[in-house]
Amino acid sequence: MSQINCLAIGCSPRLQGNTSTLLEHAVQGAESGGARCEKIFLRSFKFSPCIACDGCHKEGKCVVKDDMQLIYDKLLTADRLILAAPIFSMGINAMGKALVDRGQRFWATKYILHKPVAPRPEGPERRGIFLSAAGTDLPGVFDCAVRSVKYYYKVLDVKYLNQYCYSKVDTKGEILHHPIALSEVFQAGFDLVSN
Ligand SMILES: Cc1cc2nc3c(=O)[nH]c(=O)nc-3n(C[C@H](O)[C@H](O)[C@H](O)COP(=O)(O)O)c2cc1C
């Protein structure tokens, strides 16, 4: 079997923040499982939210010419996806949500044009996980984010495997002191590419 190719996307605006650290550890796990990983951080790209122009309804392509165009191909060719995003205002943070919304072109491909989103007759099943952190432990604090990411993966034809969400992790670097988070996401990354 050819080498698994894994795309890891960090959505937080905070440099070396908690979810970026989770992402780094999950990637290390995936690499130790033999995958080739590419890490990207949305804060390094310039892109707008979806402008609801319906331009993608015709051919399933986004007509907004910004850095999201650089991310689309990576999303379509990845065998595995790791998405890491913090909770802002009880949902996925704005950059993460903009990524999801700009996936409208994939939604249009699937549900308007009735075409396959990421055709791969020979390739392995696409699978993904979601990593998150929240400052509080309010009941349901991860629910909206998990729902958005499950939706996104469904649109992308990526099987959603699991989420790894850590509450009461707020200040920068706090995740480093969490008793299990880093080893758990390392293992999750390893398992994601090994099974
Ligand atoms: C604008 C903003 C909104 C936030 N909203 C919430 C929230 O609704 N609930 C919560 O538990 N934590 C909230 N937090 C805290 C973050 O989830 C927490 O600091 C997290 O560890 C940040 O992850 P990061 O370091 O990867 O950015 C918020 C933080 C910011 C900056």
The ligand as an SDF file (V2000), in Angstrom:
LIG
                    3D

 31 33  0  0  0  0  0  0  0  0999 V2000
  -12.7570   35.3020   21.3760 C   0  0  0  0  0  0  0  0  0  0  0  0
  -12.6920   34.1200   22.3190 C   0  0  0  0  0  0  0  0  0  0  0  0
  -13.8710   33.4940   22.6570 C   0  0  0  0  0  0  0  0  0  0  0  0
  -13.8440   32.4030   23.5220 C   0  0  0  0  0  0  0  0  0  0  0  0
  -15.0190   31.7840   23.8240 N   0  0  0  0  0  0  0  0  0  0  0  0
  -15.0240   30.7120   24.6440 C   0  0  0  0  0  0  0  0  0  0  0  0
  -16.2480   30.0500   24.9600 C   0  0  0  0  0  0  0  0  0  0  0  0
  -17.3200   30.4160   24.5010 O   0  0  0  0  0  0  0  0  0  0  0  0
  -16.1980   28.9970   25.8080 N   0  0  0  0  0  0  0  0  0  0  0  0
  -15.0270   28.5350   26.3450 C   0  0  0  0  0  0  0  0  0  0  0  0
  -15.0490   27.5740   27.1020 O   0  0  0  0  0  0  0  0  0  0  0  0
  -13.8400   29.1420   26.0490 N   0  0  0  0  0  0  0  0  0  0  0  0
  -13.8120   30.2110   25.2190 C   0  0  0  0  0  0  0  0  0  0  0  0
  -12.6130   30.8290   24.8900 N   0  0  0  0  0  0  0  0  0  0  0  0
  -11.3470   30.2810   25.4190 C   0  0  0  0  0  0  0  0  0  0  0  0
  -10.6150   29.3930   24.3990 C   0  0  0  0  0  0  0  0  0  0  0  0
  -11.4200   28.3380   23.9750 O   0  0  0  0  0  0  0  0  0  0  0  0
   -9.3390   28.8280   25.0470 C   0  0  0  0  0  0  0  0  0  0  0  0
   -8.5010   29.8950   25.4340 O   0  0  0  0  0  0  0  0  0  0  0  0
   -8.5800   27.8620   24.1610 C   0  0  0  0  0  0  0  0  0  0  0  0
   -7.5970   27.2020   24.9400 O   0  0  0  0  0  0  0  0  0  0  0  0
   -7.8930   28.5830   23.0150 C   0  0  0  0  0  0  0  0  0  0  0  0
   -7.1980   27.6540   22.2200 O   0  0  0  0  0  0  0  0  0  0  0  0
   -5.9290   28.1220   21.3110 P   0  0  0  0  0  0  0  0  0  0  0  0
   -4.8160   28.4280   22.2780 O   0  0  0  0  0  0  0  0  0  0  0  0
   -5.6640   26.9780   20.4330 O   0  0  0  0  0  0  0  0  0  0  0  0
   -6.3850   29.3290   20.5540 O   0  0  0  0  0  0  0  0  0  0  0  0
  -12.6180   31.9360   24.0560 C   0  0  0  0  0  0  0  0  0  0  0  0
  -11.4200   32.6050   23.7080 C   0  0  0  0  0  0  0  0  0  0  0  0
  -11.4640   33.6840   22.8490 C   0  0  0  0  0  0  0  0  0  0  0  0
  -10.1750   34.3650   22.4610 C   0  0  0  0  0  0  0  0  0  0  0  0
  1  2  1  0
  2  3  1  0
  2 30  2  0
  3  4  2  0
  4  5  1  0
  4 28  1  0
  5  6  2  0
  6  7  1  0
  6 13  1  0
  7  8  2  0
  7  9  1  0
  9 10  1  0
 10 11  2  0
 10 12  1  0
 12 13  2  0
 13 14  1  0
 14 15  1  0
 14 28  1  0
 15 16  1  0
 16 17  1  0
 16 18  1  0
 18 19  1  0
 18 20  1  0
 20 21  1  0
 20 22  1  0
 22 23  1  0
 23 24  1  0
 24 25  2  0
 24 26  1  0
 24 27  1  0
 28 29  2  0
 29 30  1  0
 30 31  1  0
M  END
$$$$
